[in-house]
Amino acid sequence: MLQDRSLSQPETPADLDDVHQAGAVCLRRDRKDQIRVLLAGSRRSGRWGLPKGHIEPGENSRSAARREAFEEAGVTGVVSDEVFGTFTYFKDGSRNCYRKCICLRRCLSPHPFLKNPSVRRAGFR
């Protein structure tokens, strides 16, 4: 769950460790031509969210979003050339400032295929 900055932000910017991440809003159309969004459920927290994770050395946000969607939910597809949005958040008890870049992905996979044991379930909602 995203936290309010006032509740968990470290004292000064010098205390922050930036963590750059990328995520994917994975979309597909169902049989009734309605747009569905992929959500993945964490085994650890039980929460649902978008496929996301760290940007590896040599990757850009677009390639990281593609990799994370495949690693976490086994979906393939086309990632948009443009960034959908960005946001920053803090986790309770962490000195990290998470800077997330979100890309759109049109999924070619009709159903997710779970490859990552930390993901409990994934599905288009």
Contacts in CASP RR format, 6 or more apart in sequence:
PFRMAT RR
TARGET T0000
AUTHOR 0000-0000-0000
METHOD contacts of the structure
MODEL  1
MLQDRSLSQPETPADLDDVHQAGAVCLRRDRKDQIRVLLAGSRRSGRWGL
PKGHIEPGENSRSAARREAFEEAGVTGVVSDEVFGTFTYFKDGSRNCYRK
CICLRRCLSPHPFLKNPSVRRAGFR
1 47 0 8 1.000
2 87 0 8 1.000
2 89 0 8 1.000
3 89 0 8 1.000
3 90 0 8 1.000
3 91 0 8 1.000
3 92 0 8 1.000
5 90 0 8 1.000
7 92 0 8 1.000
8 90 0 8 1.000
8 91 0 8 1.000
8 92 0 8 1.000
8 93 0 8 1.000
8 94 0 8 1.000
9 90 0 8 1.000
10 16 0 8 1.000
10 90 0 8 1.000
10 95 0 8 1.000
10 97 0 8 1.000
15 95 0 8 1.000
16 95 0 8 1.000
16 96 0 8 1.000
16 97 0 8 1.000
17 95 0 8 1.000
17 96 0 8 1.000
17 97 0 8 1.000
18 96 0 8 1.000
18 97 0 8 1.000
18 99 0 8 1.000
19 54 0 8 1.000
19 96 0 8 1.000
19 97 0 8 1.000
19 98 0 8 1.000
19 99 0 8 1.000
20 54 0 8 1.000
20 55 0 8 1.000
20 61 0 8 1.000
20 99 0 8 1.000
20 101 0 8 1.000
21 52 0 8 1.000
21 53 0 8 1.000
21 54 0 8 1.000
21 55 0 8 1.000
21 64 0 8 1.000
21 98 0 8 1.000
21 99 0 8 1.000
21 100 0 8 1.000
21 101 0 8 1.000
22 52 0 8 1.000
22 53 0 8 1.000
22 55 0 8 1.000
22 59 0 8 1.000
22 61 0 8 1.000
22 62 0 8 1.000
22 64 0 8 1.000
22 65 0 8 1.000
22 68 0 8 1.000
22 100 0 8 1.000
22 101 0 8 1.000
22 102 0 8 1.000
22 103 0 8 1.000
23 50 0 8 1.000
23 51 0 8 1.000
23 52 0 8 1.000
23 53 0 8 1.000
23 61 0 8 1.000
23 64 0 8 1.000
23 65 0 8 1.000
23 68 0 8 1.000
23 69 0 8 1.000
23 100 0 8 1.000
23 101 0 8 1.000
23 102 0 8 1.000
23 103 0 8 1.000
24 38 0 8 1.000
24 50 0 8 1.000
24 51 0 8 1.000
24 52 0 8 1.000
24 65 0 8 1.000
24 66 0 8 1.000
24 68 0 8 1.000
24 69 0 8 1.000
24 79 0 8 1.000
24 102 0 8 1.000
24 103 0 8 1.000
24 104 0 8 1.000
24 105 0 8 1.000
25 37 0 8 1.000
25 50 0 8 1.000
25 84 0 8 1.000
25 102 0 8 1.000
25 103 0 8 1.000
25 104 0 8 1.000
25 105 0 8 1.000
26 37 0 8 1.000
26 38 0 8 1.000
26 50 0 8 1.000
26 51 0 8 1.000
26 69 0 8 1.000
26 73 0 8 1.000
26 75 0 8 1.000
26 105 0 8 1.000
26 107 0 8 1.000
26 124 0 8 1.000
27 35 0 8 1.000
27 36 0 8 1.000
27 37 0 8 1.000
27 38 0 8 1.000
27 104 0 8 1.000
27 105 0 8 1.000
27 106 0 8 1.000
27 107 0 8 1.000
28 35 0 8 1.000
28 36 0 8 1.000
28 38 0 8 1.000
28 106 0 8 1.000
28 107 0 8 1.000
28 109 0 8 1.000
28 110 0 8 1.000
28 124 0 8 1.000
29 35 0 8 1.000
29 36 0 8 1.000
30 36 0 8 1.000
30 124 0 8 1.000
36 124 0 8 1.000
36 125 0 8 1.000
37 124 0 8 1.000
37 125 0 8 1.000
38 50 0 8 1.000
38 51 0 8 1.000
38 69 0 8 1.000
38 73 0 8 1.000
38 75 0 8 1.000
38 107 0 8 1.000
38 112 0 8 1.000
38 122 0 8 1.000
38 123 0 8 1.000
38 124 0 8 1.000
38 125 0 8 1.000
39 48 0 8 1.000
39 49 0 8 1.000
39 50 0 8 1.000
39 122 0 8 1.000
39 123 0 8 1.000
39 124 0 8 1.000
39 125 0 8 1.000
40 48 0 8 1.000
40 49 0 8 1.000
40 50 0 8 1.000
40 51 0 8 1.000
40 72 0 8 1.000
40 73 0 8 1.000
40 112 0 8 1.000
40 119 0 8 1.000
40 121 0 8 1.000
40 122 0 8 1.000
40 123 0 8 1.000
41 47 0 8 1.000
41 48 0 8 1.000
41 49 0 8 1.000
41 119 0 8 1.000
41 120 0 8 1.000
41 121 0 8 1.000
41 122 0 8 1.000
42 48 0 8 1.000
42 49 0 8 1.000
42 118 0 8 1.000
42 119 0 8 1.000
42 120 0 8 1.000
43 117 0 8 1.000
43 118 0 8 1.000
43 119 0 8 1.000
43 120 0 8 1.000
44 118 0 8 1.000
46 120 0 8 1.000
50 102 0 8 1.000
51 65 0 8 1.000
51 68 0 8 1.000
51 69 0 8 1.000
51 71 0 8 1.000
51 72 0 8 1.000
51 73 0 8 1.000
51 75 0 8 1.000
51 122 0 8 1.000
52 65 0 8 1.000
52 68 0 8 1.000
52 72 0 8 1.000
52 100 0 8 1.000
52 102 0 8 1.000
53 64 0 8 1.000
53 68 0 8 1.000
54 64 0 8 1.000
55 61 0 8 1.000
55 64 0 8 1.000
56 64 0 8 1.000
56 67 0 8 1.000
59 67 0 8 1.000
61 83 0 8 1.000
61 101 0 8 1.000
61 103 0 8 1.000
62 79 0 8 1.000
62 80 0 8 1.000
62 81 0 8 1.000
62 103 0 8 1.000
63 79 0 8 1.000
65 79 0 8 1.000
65 101 0 8 1.000
65 102 0 8 1.000
65 103 0 8 1.000
65 105 0 8 1.000
66 77 0 8 1.000
66 79 0 8 1.000
66 103 0 8 1.000
66 105 0 8 1.000
69 75 0 8 1.000
69 105 0 8 1.000
69 107 0 8 1.000
70 76 0 8 1.000
70 115 0 8 1.000
71 115 0 8 1.000
71 116 0 8 1.000
72 115 0 8 1.000
72 116 0 8 1.000
72 119 0 8 1.000
72 122 0 8 1.000
73 112 0 8 1.000
73 113 0 8 1.000
73 114 0 8 1.000
73 115 0 8 1.000
73 116 0 8 1.000
73 119 0 8 1.000
73 122 0 8 1.000
73 123 0 8 1.000
74 109 0 8 1.000
74 112 0 8 1.000
74 113 0 8 1.000
74 114 0 8 1.000
74 115 0 8 1.000
74 122 0 8 1.000
75 105 0 8 1.000
75 107 0 8 1.000
75 108 0 8 1.000
75 109 0 8 1.000
75 112 0 8 1.000
75 113 0 8 1.000
76 107 0 8 1.000
76 108 0 8 1.000
76 109 0 8 1.000
77 105 0 8 1.000
77 106 0 8 1.000
77 107 0 8 1.000
77 108 0 8 1.000
77 109 0 8 1.000
78 105 0 8 1.000
78 106 0 8 1.000
78 108 0 8 1.000
79 103 0 8 1.000
79 104 0 8 1.000
79 105 0 8 1.000
80 103 0 8 1.000
80 104 0 8 1.000
80 105 0 8 1.000
80 106 0 8 1.000
82 104 0 8 1.000
83 101 0 8 1.000
83 102 0 8 1.000
83 103 0 8 1.000
84 102 0 8 1.000
84 103 0 8 1.000
84 104 0 8 1.000
85 101 0 8 1.000
85 102 0 8 1.000
86 99 0 8 1.000
86 100 0 8 1.000
86 101 0 8 1.000
86 102 0 8 1.000
87 100 0 8 1.000
87 102 0 8 1.000
88 97 0 8 1.000
88 98 0 8 1.000
88 99 0 8 1.000
88 100 0 8 1.000
89 98 0 8 1.000
89 100 0 8 1.000
90 96 0 8 1.000
90 97 0 8 1.000
90 98 0 8 1.000
91 98 0 8 1.000
107 124 0 8 1.000
111 123 0 8 1.000
111 124 0 8 1.000
112 122 0 8 1.000
112 123 0 8 1.000
112 124 0 8 1.000
114 121 0 8 1.000
114 122 0 8 1.000
END
